[in-house]
Amino acid sequence: MIKVAVVSLDQDLSTLSRWLIVKGVPHRISEEQGEQVIFMPNDRFKVQLQDLLDRFAAEPEFRSELAQQLKHTKLDSLPLKTLYPRALPSQAPVIFLFIAISLVVAYLTGLGQGGSVLRALLIINPFDVEGGLATTSERLLGLSSTLLQGEFWRLVTPDFLHFSLLHITFNLLMLWVLGGQLEIQKGSASFLLMALFVSVVSNIAQLIDSGYLFGGLSGVVYGLVGYCWVWRRVAPEIFLPDALFRFCLIWLLLGYTPLTEWLGLGRMANSAHLYGLLSGLFWGWLTTSWGAKKIPNVHE
């Protein structure tokens, strides 16, 4: 257990503590040197806990709301927004590096309008490939030729290409919410390894399906959805609302219809979405099968 917050003795935290217990958040509150000290197994919820404490101290109606909700046992009725994962740059440096690169690339390419930067980040530069790229065999041959030239970065750099404000906004928000919590809990190296695996699989799948002109973090985002879905079975504190999971599945299915083009959203990178989800599910299964331990539900 580590110290994550300090509160004055005049605050009665019993209601808040019971609420955290119902939510399955391990913690301990003790008195030290005339103050209440809150301990948790790690600092994963440090920022969210401070938000809770601020609201609990300043808003009587919030305290009353928690007290009323404690009369019920259904977890879905509790205000999940208070434990909304909001990673800081110091907690999730890889996530914020991805965000920064995506924003810079969006600016340099005019949201994918063209230029040398765009060509340098595409999975294949069509001007460097001899022959066509119309068939699956030609695309795989073009990719092999690109890799033989040592341009391995192209397997992942399409992630940073976005083609509209809606496209980049949704992807970066989902990356921050779902990826941030995983980087905090699993560590930067573990998260980066998972993201690279998902990225390579989804980008190659999209190349085979539609050709070289595609981009976006959607494949990684869908990989995060699949990964979180698997891990939530052994780590209940993983944030992935059922509504969000259903929305992603529905959006995936809609991508295979003309609806998105009718709405002016363009053609979806369906293979990147599908294989991103599948590779995220696989990576989640693989890592949980390697002896992942369930987050403890014992409150010391």
N, C-alpha and C positions, 0 to 999 in steps of 0.2 A: 504493500500500500504506500502511496505517495501523497503528500499534501497538495491539494488542488485549490482550496479556498479557505479563507478565514473570515469569521462572522462574529460580531459582538455578542456577549452573553444575553443581552436583553431581547434578542429575537428568538421566538419559539419556532424551531425548525421541525417539530414533530410531524406536522402535516406534510411538509415537503419531503421529509425522509420516508414517510409511508408511501407517498406517491412514487418516489424513486424505486422503492421496493416492488411496488406493483408493476412498474415498468421494467423490472429485471435489471436495474442498474446497481452493480455492487458498490457499496460505499460504507463508510463508518464515520460517525461524528463523535468527537471527544473534546474535552476541555483541556486547554493548555495555556498556562500563564494568563488566566482571566479572559480567554477567548474560546470560541467554538471553532474547531478545526475539522474540516471535511477531508477525508482521505478516500482515494479510489485506487484501483489496481494500476492505472496509468492515467495519462493526461488527455485521453481521447475525448472526453466530454468537458474539458476544462472551460472552454469558451462558452459552450451551451449552458453549463452549470452556472457560470457567472451571470448570464442573461436571466436564468431562472431566479437566482438570488435577488437580482435587482428588481425584477417584477414582484417577487414575493414580498420584498420589503416596502415597495412603493405603492402597490395596488391592492387595497383591501378586497376589492371584488375578485381579484385573481386568487387570493387565499381562500375566499369563500367558494369559488368555482372548484378548486382542487378538493376542498373538503366535501363538497357535494358529490364530486365524481368518485371519491374514494368509497362511496356507498355502493358503487357498482363494481363488478369484477371484469367487465368487458374491456380489454385493452384498447379496442378500436375507438372507444368513446373518449379516450384521453387526448389532450391537446398535444399532438406530436410535434407541432411547430416549435415547442420549447426545446426539443432535442434535435432540431434540424441541424444536420451536419454542415458547419460553416468553417471550412479549413482556412487557416492563415498561411501566408507564404512561408513562414518559419516551420510550419507543421507539414506542408506538402509542397516542397520546392519543385518537384518534377511537374506537378499539375500546373503550377504558375509559370514554369518555363514553357510548357506546351501552349498555355494561353498567350504568353508574350510572343512566341514565335508565330502563332496563328494570326495575331493582330498585325504584326510587322509584315507578314507575307500578304495579308489582305490589302494592306496599304500599298505595298510595292507592286502588286499585280492588278490593282484596281478591282479587287474582288474577282480575280480569275479572268480578267479581260484579255490578258496576253502579256507578251514581253519575254525577255530572256530569263527572268526569275521564274516565271511560270514554266517555261520549257525545262529549266534546270531541276524542277521539283516533280514534274510528271513522272509516272512510273516508267515510261519510255519516251525519249525524245524522237518524234517521228522523222525529223530531219537527219538523224544519225543512223537510221535503220534502212538497210537495202531491201527492196521489195515492198510488198504491201503488208497491211495489218488487218485485212478484212476477215480472215478466218482464224479459228482457234490455233491451228498449227503455226500460222504466220505470227500471231501474237506471242506465242510461247517461244518461237524462234527469235523474235525481236527482243524478248526479255532475256533470253540466254545470251544473245549478243551484247546486250547492255551490261549484264553482270560480268561477262568475260572482260569487259573494258574496265572493270573495277568500280562501277557506279552502283554499289550496293545500297547507298542511301535512298535510291529511288524506290526501294521496297516499302519505305515508311513515309517519305516526304509528301506523297499525295494527301496524307492526313491534314497537312497544314494549309491546303488549298480550299478556299470557300468561294461560293459564287453568288451569294446574296447576304444581306444583313440578317434576314431571318435564319438562314442556314448557319451562319457563324454564331449567332446569339444562342440558338437552341443547343448547338453542340458544345459550346464553351460552358454554358450553364449546367448541362448534364455532366460534363466532365468534372466540373468543380464540385457538384453535389455528390455524385456517386464515386468519382475517383478520389476526391479529397479524403473522404472517410477511410477508404482502403489504404491510401498512402500513410495516413496517420497510424492505422492499426497494423498493417503488414510491413511497413517500411518502404522507403523509396526504391531500393533495389528490387524488392519483390514486385512492387507495382509496375516498375519500368519493364521488367522481364515479361510480365503478363501483357502489358500494352504492346510491346514489340511483337510478341507472338500473334496476338489478335490482329495487329496491323498488317503483318506480312500475309497472313492467311486471307484476310478480307480484301486486301488490295490485289492480290493475284487472282482471286475469284472474280473481282469486278473487271479486271483486265480481260480475262477470258470471256466474260459475258458481254461487255459493251465496247471494249477497246481502251485506249490509253487516256482519253479525255474525261477524267473524273477526279474527285477530291472530296475532302472533308473528314472530320473525325467521327462520322456516323458509325463506321465499322467498329472503332474503339468503344464508342458509347454503347452500341448494342452488345459488345463483348463485356462491358461493365455490367450491363443489365443481366446477362446470363450468369456472369461470375457472382454477382450479388445474390441472385436467386438461389444458386446452389449453396453459397456460404451462409445464407440466412437460415438454412435448415440446421446448421450446427452452431451458429452464432446469431442468436435472435436480435442482437442489437444492431446488426447491419441494416442500414436505412434503405429500404426499397418498398414503398407502399404498393399494395396490390393494384390500386388504381393506375399507378404509373407503369407497372409491368403490363397490365392489360392494354393500356394506351399504346405502348411500344409494339405489342403484338398486332394490334389493329392497324397501326400505321405501317407496319411491315407488310401486312396483307394488302392494304390499300395501294401500296407501291406497285403491286402487280396488276393494278387496274388503270384505266386512263384518267381516273378522277383527279390525280395530282396535276396532270397536264391541263385538264379542263379548268382547274382552279388557278392556273398560271404559276404553279410551283415548279414546273419542269419535270423531267423524268427522274425518278428516284434511283439511287445507287442500290438496287435491290439485292444484288449478290453480296455487296459489301455489308449490308444490313444482316442478311441471312447468315452468311458465313462468319460474320463478327459475333452474332448471337451464339451460333453453334460452337465456335472456338472458345468463347467465354464460358459456355457451359462445360466444355471439355476441360478447360484449365481449372475451373472450379472443382469439378469432379476429381481431377488429378491431384490437386493440392489437398483437398479434404481427405482423399484416400491415403495420402502420405502421413496420416496420423495427426491431422488437425484436431485440436482440442476445443471442446465447446467452451464458450465464455462462461466463467463460473457464475452461478446464480445464488451463491452463498454469501450472505451479508455479514461481515465480521463486525 
